[in-house]
């Protein structure tokens, strides 16, 4: 059960992060001559911290709001962001 949760989370986050702004930013920093190890450590630390915030917020929110409301809200937010991107507002 724990391994399944770990592997599922790993796969989803890994796929979601491929080709995103974070990956492009780290590639840019290293290509500009920044130390590879420091860029990796900085990016990895930032991802760990943002994941911790997400886990803590999700645990708190999960106690206050039913999961289907959270899922619907997230879906509406993603659609809204997509529309704004298509309209060039972002």
BELWO-V763855 format. One line per field, one symbol per residue. ss: DSSP state (@ for helix, = for strand, . for the rest). phi: phi as a letter, one per 20 degrees, with the letter a starting at -180 (. if undefined). A space follows every 50 residues. Layout:
ss->???
phi->???
This chain:
ss->.@@@@@@@@@@@@@@@@...@@@@@@@@@@@....@@@@@@@@@@@@@@@ @@@@@@@@@@@@@@..@@@@@@@@@@@@@@@@@@@@....
phi->.ffffffffgfffgffefmegffffffffffenffgffffffffffffff ffffffffffffeecfgfffffffffffffffffffemed
